[in-house]
Amino acid sequence: MKQILSVALLAVALSPLYTHGATPNLPNDSVAVIYADTTKLNVDSIENSLKQVDLNEVTVEASSWVQKADRNLLYPNAQQIEQSRNGLQLLQKLQIPGVIINPTDNSIALADQSEVSLRINGRPADNKEIQALLPEQIIRVEYIDNPGVRYGEVEAVIDFIVKNPTSGGSFMGDITQSVNRGFGEYWLSAKANSGKSEFSYSGWFSPRWNMEMLRDNVEHYELPDGSRYSRTEESIDGNRFEQWNNGHSLNYNFLDPKKQMFNASLKFYYNQNVVLFRGLLTDHSGGTTGLMHDEERERSVNPTLNLYYHYNLDDSQLIMANVVGGYEQPNSHRIYTEDNLVYADDEAMAGEQLVGIDNLIKNRTYSILGEVDYEKRWKNSRVTVGIRHTQSWITNDYVGQGIDDHMNQGNSYIFGEYWMRLGKHFDFSAGVGYSLYSYVPRDRESHLYSIWRPRFSARYTIDDCSSLRFNFVRMGSVVSLDMLSPVVQDIDGTQQSTGNPDVEPYATYKYDLQYLYNRGIFYGKLGAFYTHAPGAIMPEKVWVGDKILTRYNNQKNAEELRFYFDARVTAIPNWLTLSAGPAWHRYWMRGNNYTHVYNNFYCYASFELSHWGFSLAGILQTNFNRFWGESLSGGENVHFLALFYNYKDWNFGLKVLDPFVNDYKIKSENWNRYAGYYREVTSNAIKQMVAVSVSWNLNWGRRHEAGEQRINNVIGGGGVNAAGK
């Protein structure tokens, strides 16, 4: 009887959405709504009315995108769940505009490479944990493209709201192996559930080997007397790229849905990368040619422990606490040599060494973070307040220079935010955070800085389908140890780099105006934003004696203007979904001794075609180039095709990266008058790479309960890299 009433209540709640009525002869416990239009749906009222209703295994097929005041809700349909073997595959099928899943490492970011905060029921998560989700566990995905003050300064939040199994377990995995490159992605996950507890393990390994990476470089110099000369670097045999990264995660979750949740997560990551460039170095001022060797090795070990607890004081308020402790040990080692070129039996060989640089930096960072938040909800409003403190003890051992650089760094943050709906057409949120930074280096002057971080967002709902939204935020910067360190490192025979103990944190102001339209099969967002950062910390280059020194300094201003459009279309319901987004942005970099302007147009497009157990997916992304200070950092121009077939609990795939181009290229530039360059890095790492994949989802136990964690914290390390090109 309870189950029948549950289905009846849901049908009554959704009855205004029907366009063709219910389909007869449905399976037990299922209701189908064909091509439903949810643009007029008051999700808050329906969710509240269903709080005391047990829906069991009811299946609803309706419009998957629902726009709320402060977030977007995406509900996967039955076919998307059935054709996915893990949470990452399901996210790909949802086709969130502007969200790109990198096909080489399964990382999740925005199209402009901005940071995305990933969550599972509100708790911290990484892409491997998202991958470990059972698709049938996922109730909905919440996409927040305007995070509030308590989320920090990420550009977006993707929160997976899931049911927590109360019995049984699962064994999942994904193995991807290239057939023509040294490329692999291997991942396993196991979970066991008993009552209110869940135990899980996840492990992954991402090897890259025997990959060629080439660097061609043109450098131009201007001497103090105004004379100019240039050098060119041309790649030769012997270049390579290797990566041996792996990680492990143990997790325990205790959930009493109506009262409390506790989560403990222990993670361990190990990363090791090697990049070697070899080339002919020609000095065009004298016509001499030599051999260049530039090798960088990076290794890091990073264990972390994350403890989270929340307690529901009643139906409308809760308190949350989070403690994160971590240790990070990244080592960076760069060896750079320039040698005379000599010939023996017509074979080029290295002769006398002209330049020899050996920069080894060993870093150790101990960090602890604590946060407590309180949230109170009313019918049309909500308030959140909290306090957070992070303390880090950082050591950089510059082995070649014989210097140990130490710093204690603290960041205290207190914040509050209020959201309110006024009538049917207007809602707003206003919040403010206050940060207090302390930097205490050894044997140098200590610094204490503070910054206010106000944030305001207002939305006007024009009609059932469209709305206007304005966002403003004042963001703070974080000064790292390498920015403050006075240690001088050699880059090559002419250039050096150092930090600046006198730099000060700065604020970035961002203004964003958006028009959103969501109706039926179409979702679109047209927007423009402008940012400016007076006093931004950016590099500058100056002649010091016979060397060009690159150092950090507070510059005049850094500005960016961007116009963008994101769209998602369900072109054929249950078959084909398309996403696309062109954008144009312009940078103004106003330094103390330079002014640069740069324009860039980029776009992305993706599609997901699924039926009869087959899925065809594709991604196209052009270069999103960033400009900062005097340097341009080029993005990736990649495209990707994949064909998958689902059979019971298994998924088999064939993937091709960059099938229609002959090279993979990333460019970078520096526009400094004294020491600028134009550089291209090419690789066979992914061009026309073919890979096969097998993933599986073996699970047992069908009872679920839902819980939600509200805090997301990650501790960042304080490591630095050996200075290089």
C-alpha positions in Angstrom: 0.0 0.0 0.0 2.8 2.4 0.9 4.5 1.8 -2.5 1.2 2.4 -4.4 0.7 5.7 -2.5 4.2 6.7 -3.3 3.7 6.3 -7.0 0.4 8.0 -6.9 1.8 11.0 -5.0 4.6 11.4 -7.6 2.2 11.1 -10.5 -0.1 13.8 -9.0 2.9 16.1 -8.3 4.1 15.7 -11.9 0.6 15.8 -13.6 0.9 19.4 -14.9 4.0 18.3 -16.9 2.4 15.6 -19.0 2.3 16.3 -22.7 1.4 12.9 -24.0 0.2 11.2 -20.9 1.5 8.0 -19.2 2.5 5.0 -21.3 0.4 1.9 -20.7 1.8 -1.5 -19.8 4.7 -0.1 -17.8 7.0 -2.4 -15.7 6.2 -2.6 -12.1 6.9 0.5 -9.9 7.6 2.7 -13.0 6.1 5.9 -14.3 7.1 7.4 -17.6 6.6 11.0 -18.6 7.2 11.4 -22.3 9.1 14.6 -23.3 8.0 16.4 -20.1 8.6 20.1 -19.8 9.8 21.0 -16.3 10.5 24.7 -16.8 7.4 25.5 -14.7 8.2 22.9 -12.0 8.7 24.1 -8.5 11.3 21.6 -7.5 11.6 22.9 -3.9 8.0 22.3 -3.1 7.9 18.8 -4.7 11.1 17.8 -2.9 9.8 19.0 0.4 6.5 17.1 -0.1 8.3 13.9 -0.8 10.6 14.0 2.2 8.4 11.5 4.1 7.6 9.3 1.1 9.5 6.1 0.3 9.7 5.9 -3.5 11.7 2.7 -3.6 12.4 1.8 -7.3 10.2 4.3 -9.0 11.7 5.4 -12.4 10.8 8.8 -13.8 11.7 9.8 -17.4 11.4 13.6 -17.6 13.3 16.7 -18.7 16.8 16.2 -17.2 17.6 19.9 -16.6 15.9 21.9 -13.9 17.1 25.4 -13.1 16.9 26.6 -9.5 17.9 29.9 -7.9 21.5 29.0 -7.0 22.1 25.8 -9.0 21.1 23.6 -11.8 19.8 20.1 -11.3 20.5 17.3 -13.8 18.5 14.1 -13.5 19.9 11.2 -15.4 17.3 9.2 -17.2 17.0 5.4 -17.2 18.8 4.9 -20.5 21.8 7.0 -19.4 22.1 5.0 -16.2 21.7 1.7 -18.0 24.5 2.6 -20.5 27.0 3.8 -17.9 29.3 1.6 -15.8 30.6 4.3 -13.5 29.9 7.9 -12.4 32.4 9.4 -14.9 30.7 7.8 -17.8 27.3 9.0 -16.6 28.7 12.6 -16.2 29.9 12.5 -19.8 26.4 11.5 -21.0 24.8 14.4 -19.1 26.7 16.8 -21.4 27.0 19.8 -19.0 27.8 22.8 -21.1 31.3 24.1 -20.5 32.4 21.0 -18.5 35.1 18.9 -20.2 36.3 15.5 -19.2 39.9 15.1 -20.4 40.0 11.8 -22.4 43.7 11.2 -21.5 43.5 11.3 -17.7 39.8 11.5 -16.9 40.3 14.9 -15.1 37.3 17.2 -15.0 37.6 21.0 -15.7 35.8 23.8 -17.4 36.5 24.6 -21.0 38.8 27.4 -20.0 40.7 25.0 -17.6 39.3 26.8 -14.5 39.1 24.7 -11.4 36.0 22.7 -10.6 35.2 21.5 -7.1 33.9 17.9 -7.1 31.7 16.6 -4.4 29.7 13.5 -3.5 26.8 14.4 -1.2 28.7 17.6 -0.5 31.9 16.0 0.7 35.3 16.4 -0.9 35.9 14.1 -3.9 38.3 13.7 -6.8 37.7 12.4 -10.3 38.6 8.8 -9.2 35.9 8.9 -6.5 33.4 10.2 -9.1 34.4 7.3 -11.3 33.8 4.9 -8.4 30.1 5.9 -8.1 27.5 3.3 -9.2 25.3 5.0 -11.9 22.1 3.6 -10.3 23.2 5.3 -7.0 23.1 8.8 -8.5 19.8 10.6 -7.8 20.9 13.8 -9.5 23.9 16.0 -10.3 23.9 19.6 -9.0 25.9 22.0 -11.1 26.7 25.4 -9.4 28.3 27.9 -11.8 28.3 30.7 -9.2 29.6 29.2 -6.0 29.1 31.2 -2.8 31.7 32.5 -0.3 32.0 29.2 1.6 33.2 27.4 -1.5 36.4 29.4 -1.8 37.4 30.7 -5.2 36.6 27.8 -7.5 34.7 28.7 -10.7 32.1 25.9 -10.4 30.9 23.0 -8.2 29.7 19.6 -9.4 27.9 17.8 -6.6 26.7 14.2 -7.0 23.7 13.5 -4.8 23.7 9.7 -4.3 21.8 7.0 -2.5 23.8 5.2 0.1 23.5 1.4 -0.2 22.6 -0.2 3.2 23.6 -3.8 2.1 25.7 -5.6 -0.4 28.7 -4.2 -2.2 30.3 -3.6 -5.6 33.4 -4.3 -7.6 34.2 -1.9 -10.4 37.0 -1.3 -12.8 38.2 0.4 -15.9 41.2 -0.6 -18.0 42.3 1.6 -20.9 45.3 0.6 -23.0 46.7 2.2 -26.2 47.6 -0.2 -29.0 50.1 2.2 -30.6 51.5 4.3 -27.7 53.0 3.7 -24.3 49.8 4.9 -22.6 47.6 3.3 -20.0 44.8 4.2 -17.5 44.0 1.4 -14.9 41.5 1.8 -12.1 39.8 -0.5 -9.6 37.3 0.1 -6.9 35.6 -2.1 -4.2 32.8 -1.2 -1.8 31.1 -3.1 1.0 27.9 -1.9 2.8 26.4 -2.9 6.1 23.5 -1.0 7.6 24.6 2.6 8.0 28.3 2.0 7.2 30.2 1.8 3.9 33.8 0.8 3.4 35.6 1.4 0.1 38.9 1.2 -1.6 40.0 2.7 -4.9 43.3 2.5 -6.7 44.6 3.8 -10.0 47.8 3.7 -12.1 48.5 6.1 -15.1 51.7 5.1 -16.8 53.2 6.9 -19.9 56.3 5.6 -21.5 58.4 5.7 -24.7 56.7 8.9 -25.7 58.5 11.5 -27.8 58.3 15.2 -26.9 60.0 17.8 -29.0 60.7 21.5 -28.3 61.5 24.1 -30.9 62.4 27.5 -29.5 63.3 31.0 -30.8 64.8 33.4 -28.2 65.5 37.1 -28.8 67.6 39.3 -26.5 68.2 43.0 -26.2 71.4 44.1 -24.4 71.6 47.1 -22.2 73.3 49.1 -25.0 70.3 48.4 -27.2 71.9 45.8 -29.5 69.9 42.7 -30.3 70.6 39.1 -31.1 68.7 35.8 -31.3 69.2 32.1 -30.6 67.3 29.1 -32.0 66.8 25.6 -30.5 66.0 22.8 -33.0 65.0 19.4 -31.6 67.2 16.3 -32.3 66.8 12.6 -31.5 66.7 11.6 -27.8 63.8 13.6 -26.5 61.3 11.7 -24.3 58.5 12.0 -21.8 57.6 9.5 -19.0 55.0 9.5 -16.3 54.4 7.0 -13.5 51.6 8.3 -11.4 49.4 6.2 -9.0 47.1 6.7 -6.1 45.2 4.8 -3.4 42.2 5.7 -1.3 40.5 4.1 1.7 37.2 5.5 2.8 34.7 4.9 5.6 31.2 6.5 5.6 28.6 6.3 8.4 25.2 7.7 7.6 22.1 8.2 9.7 20.1 10.1 7.0 17.8 12.0 9.4 20.5 12.9 12.0 24.2 12.7 11.2 26.9 11.7 8.8 30.6 10.9 9.4 33.2 10.4 6.7 36.9 9.4 7.0 39.1 9.3 4.0 42.8 8.3 3.8 44.5 8.9 0.5 48.0 8.4 -0.8 49.3 9.7 -4.1 52.7 9.1 -5.8 53.7 11.0 -9.0 56.9 10.8 -11.0 57.5 12.6 -14.3 60.5 12.9 -16.6 60.8 15.3 -19.5 64.0 15.4 -21.6 64.7 17.9 -24.4 67.8 17.7 -26.7 68.5 20.1 -29.4 70.9 22.1 -31.6 71.4 25.6 -30.1 72.4 28.2 -32.7 73.6 31.6 -31.6 72.9 33.9 -34.6 75.1 36.7 -33.4 78.2 34.6 -33.9 76.9 31.8 -36.0 78.0 29.2 -33.5 76.1 25.9 -32.9 76.1 23.8 -29.8 74.3 20.9 -28.2 71.6 21.6 -25.6 70.4 19.1 -22.9 67.4 20.1 -20.7 66.1 17.4 -18.4 63.5 17.9 -15.6 62.5 15.2 -13.1 59.7 15.7 -10.7 58.6 13.3 -7.9 56.0 13.8 -5.2 54.5 11.8 -2.3 51.3 13.1 -0.8 49.3 11.3 2.0 46.2 13.1 3.4 43.6 12.3 6.1 40.2 13.9 5.8 37.6 13.8 8.6 34.1 15.2 8.2 31.0 15.3 10.4 27.7 16.9 10.2 24.8 16.9 12.7 21.2 17.9 11.9 19.9 20.0 14.8 16.4 19.7 13.3 14.8 19.7 9.9 16.0 23.2 9.1 19.4 23.6 10.6 22.7 21.7 10.8 26.3 22.1 12.0 29.3 20.8 10.0 32.9 20.2 10.9 35.9 19.2 8.8 39.5 18.5 9.6 42.2 17.7 7.0 45.8 16.8 7.7 48.4 16.3 5.0 52.0 15.9 4.1 53.5 16.6 0.8 57.1 15.9 -0.4 57.6 17.1 -4.0 61.2 17.1 -5.4 62.1 19.0 -8.5 65.4 18.3 -10.3 66.6 20.1 -13.4 69.8 19.5 -15.3 70.7 21.9 -18.1 73.9 21.9 -20.2 75.2 23.7 -23.3 78.2 22.1 -25.1 80.4 22.9 -28.1 79.5 20.8 -31.1 82.4 18.7 -32.5 82.4 16.0 -35.2 84.1 12.7 -35.2 83.7 10.4 -38.2 80.9 12.7 -39.4 79.0 12.2 -36.2 78.0 15.2 -34.1 79.3 14.9 -30.5 79.4 17.1 -27.4 82.7 18.9 -26.8 83.6 21.4 -24.2 80.8 22.3 -21.7 79.9 26.0 -21.9 77.0 26.0 -19.4 76.3 23.5 -16.6 73.3 23.9 -14.3 72.1 21.4 -11.7 69.0 22.7 -9.7 67.7 20.3 -7.1 64.9 21.4 -4.8 63.5 19.2 -2.0 60.3 20.3 -0.5 58.5 19.2 2.7 55.1 20.7 3.6 53.0 19.7 6.6 49.5 21.2 6.7 46.4 21.0 8.8 43.0 22.6 8.1 40.0 22.9 10.4 36.5 24.3 9.5 33.2 24.6 11.3 30.0 25.8 9.5 26.4 26.4 10.6 23.5 26.5 8.2 19.9 27.6 8.9 17.1 27.3 6.3 13.7 28.9 6.1 11.0 28.6 3.4 12.4 31.4 1.2 15.8 32.1 2.7 19.0 30.5 4.0 22.0 31.7 6.0 25.4 30.1 6.3 28.3 31.1 8.5 31.6 29.5 9.1 35.2 29.8 10.2 38.2 28.0 8.7 41.9 28.0 9.5 44.8 26.5 7.6 48.3 26.2 9.0 51.3 25.0 6.9 55.0 24.4 7.7 57.0 24.6 4.5 60.7 23.8 3.8 62.5 24.1 0.5 66.0 22.7 0.4 67.9 24.2 -2.5 70.6 21.6 -2.7 72.9 23.2 -5.3 72.9 26.5 -3.5 73.2 24.9 0.0 70.2 26.9 1.2 67.3 25.7 3.4 64.3 28.1 3.1 61.6 27.8 5.7 58.2 29.4 6.2 55.2 29.1 8.5 52.1 30.1 6.6 48.6 30.6 8.2 45.3 31.6 6.7 42.3 32.3 8.9 39.0 32.8 7.1 35.6 33.8 8.5 32.5 34.1 6.3 28.8 34.5 6.2 26.2 34.4 3.4 22.5 35.1 3.2 20.2 34.0 0.3 16.6 35.1 -0.1 13.7 34.8 -2.6 11.5 37.9 -3.0 8.3 37.1 -4.8 8.1 35.0 -7.9 10.7 36.9 -10.0 13.6 37.9 -7.8 16.2 36.3 -5.6 19.6 37.3 -4.4 22.5 36.2 -2.2 25.0 38.4 -0.4 28.0 37.2 1.5 31.3 38.4 2.8 34.5 36.6 3.9 37.5 38.0 5.7 40.9 36.4 5.3 43.9 37.0 7.5 47.2 35.7 6.1 50.5 35.3 8.0 53.8 34.6 6.4 56.7 33.9 8.8 59.9 33.1 6.9 63.1 32.1 8.7 65.7 34.9 9.1 63.5 37.4 7.1 60.8 39.9 7.9 57.3 38.4 8.7 54.2 39.6 6.9 50.6 39.9 8.1 47.9 40.7 5.5 44.2 40.9 5.5 41.6 41.1 2.8 37.8 41.4 2.6 36.0 39.1 0.1 32.5 40.4 -0.6 30.2 38.5 -3.0 26.8 39.5 -4.4 24.5 37.7 -6.8 21.0 38.7 -8.0 18.7 36.9 -10.4 15.6 38.2 -12.1 13.2 35.6 -13.6 11.7 37.0 -16.7 9.3 34.2 -17.4 9.1 30.4 -17.0 12.0 29.9 -19.4 14.4 32.8 -19.1 16.3 34.8 -16.5 19.0 37.4 -16.0 21.7 37.1 -13.4 24.4 39.4 -12.2 27.4 38.3 -10.1 30.1 40.3 -8.3 33.0 38.9 -6.3 36.2 40.3 -4.8 38.7 37.5 -4.6 41.9 37.3 -2.7 45.3 36.0 -3.7 47.7 33.6 -2.0 51.4 34.3 -1.9 53.5 31.1 -2.2 57.0 30.5 -0.8 58.6 30.6 -4.3 57.2 34.1 -4.8 58.8 35.3 -1.5 62.1 33.3 -1.6 65.2 35.4 -2.4 67.1 32.3 -3.6 68.5 32.9 -7.2 68.3 29.9 -9.6 70.0 29.7 -13.0 67.8 29.1 -16.0 70.6 29.0 -18.7 73.8 30.8 -19.4 72.1 34.2 -19.6 69.0 34.1 -17.4 68.3 33.6 -13.7 65.1 33.7 -11.6 64.2 34.6 -8.0 61.4 35.5 -5.7 60.7 38.8 -4.0 60.3 39.1 -0.2 58.5 42.4 -0.7 55.5 41.3 -2.8 52.1 41.7 -1.2 48.8 39.9 -1.7 46.3 41.5 -4.1 42.5 41.4 -4.8 40.8 40.5 -8.1 37.4 42.0 -8.9 35.0 40.0 -11.1 31.8 41.2 -12.7 29.6 38.7 -14.5 26.3 39.2 -16.4 24.4 36.2 -17.7 21.2 35.5 -19.6 19.9 32.0 -19.3 17.2 30.2 -21.3 15.9 26.8 -20.5 13.0 25.2 -22.3 12.3 21.6 -23.3 15.3 20.2 -25.1 17.4 23.4 -25.0 19.5 25.0 -22.4 21.6 28.1 -23.2 23.7 30.7 -21.3 24.9 33.9 -22.9 27.3 35.9 -20.7 30.1 38.4 -20.4 32.5 39.0 -17.6 35.3 41.5 -16.7 38.0 41.1 -14.2 40.7 43.4 -13.0 43.5 42.9 -10.4 45.3 46.1 -9.3 48.7 45.2 -7.9 48.7 41.7 -9.4 51.8 39.6 -8.7 53.4 39.0 -12.1 57.0 38.3 -13.3 59.2 40.9 -14.8 62.7 40.7 -16.3 65.6 43.2 -15.8 69.3 43.2 -16.5 71.4 42.7 -13.4 75.1 42.8 -14.3 75.6 40.4 -17.2 72.4 38.4 -16.4 68.8 38.8 -17.1 66.9 38.3 -13.8 63.2 37.2 -13.8 61.6 38.2 -10.5 58.1 38.6 -9.1 56.7 42.0 -8.4 53.4 43.7 -7.8 52.4 45.2 -11.2 49.9 47.9 -12.1 46.9 45.9 -13.2 45.8 42.7 -15.0 42.5 42.8 -16.8 40.4 40.3 -18.8 37.2 40.8 -20.8 35.3 37.7 -22.0 32.1 37.0 -24.0 30.9 33.4 -24.0 27.9 31.2 -25.0 27.2 27.7 -23.7 24.4 25.6 -25.1 23.0 22.1 -24.7 20.4 20.5 -27.0 18.7 17.2 -26.7 18.5 16.9 -30.5 16.9 13.4 -30.4 15.4 12.5 -27.0 17.0 9.4 -25.6 19.4 9.3 -28.6 21.5 12.4 -29.2 22.7 15.3 -27.0 24.9 18.1 -28.2 26.9 20.7 -26.3 28.9 23.6 -27.7 30.4 26.9 -26.6 32.3 29.6 -28.5 34.0 32.4 -26.6 36.3 35.4 -27.2 38.5 37.0 -24.6 40.9 39.9 -24.4 43.7 40.6 -21.9 45.3 43.8 -20.9 48.5 43.4 -18.9 49.8 46.6 -17.4 53.1 46.1 -15.7 55.5 48.6 -14.1 57.7 48.5 -17.3 55.4 47.0 -19.9 51.9 47.0 -21.4 50.5 44.1 -23.5 47.2 43.4 -25.2 46.2 39.9 -26.4 43.0 38.5 -28.0 41.9 34.9 -28.3 38.9 33.1 -29.8 38.2 29.5 -28.7 35.4 27.0 -28.8 34.5 23.5 -27.7 31.8 21.1 -28.9 30.8 17.6 -27.8 28.1 15.1 -28.6 26.7 11.8 -27.1 24.8 9.5 -29.4 23.3 6.4 -27.7 21.0 3.6 -28.6 20.7 -0.2 -28.8 23.5 -0.6 -26.3 25.9 1.4 -28.5 27.3 4.9 -27.6 29.3 7.2 -29.9 30.9 10.2 -28.2 33.1 13.0 -29.5 34.9 16.2 -28.2 36.4 19.1 -30.2 38.3 21.8 -28.4 40.4 24.6 -29.8 43.2 26.4 -28.0 42.2 28.4 -25.0 45.3 30.6 -24.5 46.0 32.4 -21.3 48.1 35.6 -21.0 49.6 36.6 -17.7 52.3 39.3 -17.2 54.3 39.0 -20.4 53.7 35.3 -21.1 51.2 33.5 -23.3 50.4 29.9 -22.2 48.8 28.0 -25.1 46.0 25.5 -24.6 45.4 22.2 -26.3 43.8 21.8 -29.7 42.4 18.3 -29.5 39.6 16.2 -30.7 38.4 12.8 -29.6 36.1 10.0 -30.8 35.0 6.9 -28.9 32.6 4.0 -29.6 31.3 2.0 -26.7 29.1 -1.1 -26.4 27.3 -2.2 -23.2 26.7 -5.9 -22.5 25.1 -6.7 -19.1 27.6 -5.4 -16.5 30.3 -4.7 -19.0 31.3 -1.9 -21.3 33.7 -2.2 -24.2 35.2 0.8 -25.9 37.4 1.9 -28.8 38.9 5.4 -28.5 40.8 7.6 -30.9 42.5 10.8 -30.0 43.3 13.5 -32.6 42.4 11.1 -35.5 42.5 13.9 -38.2 45.8 15.7 -37.5 49.4 14.7 -37.7 50.8 16.5 -34.7 50.0 17.6 -31.2 51.3 21.1 -30.5 51.3 23.5 -27.6 52.7 27.0 -28.1 54.0 29.5 -25.6 55.4 33.0 -25.9 57.1 35.6 -23.8 56.9 39.2 -25.0 59.6 40.7 -22.8 61.9 43.2 -24.7 65.1 41.9 -23.0 64.5 38.1 -23.2 61.4 37.0 -25.1 60.8 33.7 -26.9 58.4 31.8 -29.2 58.2 28.1 -28.3 56.4 25.1 -29.7 56.2 21.7 -27.9 55.0 18.8 -30.1 54.5 15.2 -29.1 53.3 11.9 -30.5 51.8 11.3 -27.0 48.2 11.5 -28.2 48.2 12.3 -31.9 46.2 9.5 -33.7 46.4 7.4 -30.6 44.1 4.4 -30.6 43.1 2.8 -27.3 40.8 0.0 -26.2 38.9 0.0 -22.9 37.0 -2.4 -20.7 35.0 -1.3 -17.7 32.7 -3.3 -15.5 30.2 -2.8 -12.7 29.5 -5.8 -10.6 27.3 -5.0 -7.6 24.9 -6.6 -5.2 22.4 -5.1 -2.7 19.6 -2.8 -3.8 18.6 -0.8 -0.6 19.7 2.8 -0.5 19.5 5.9 1.7 20.7 9.4 0.9 22.9 11.7 2.9 24.5 15.0 2.1 27.9 16.5 3.2 28.2 20.2 2.8 31.9 21.1 3.3 34.6 20.6 0.7 38.2 21.2 1.7 41.5 20.4 0.0 44.9 21.3 1.3 47.3 22.6 -1.4 51.1 22.1 -1.0 53.8 24.7 -0.9 56.3 23.2 -3.3 58.3 25.0 -5.9 59.9 23.8 -9.1 63.4 24.2 -10.3 63.5 27.2 -12.6 63.4 26.2 -16.2 62.3 27.3 -19.7 
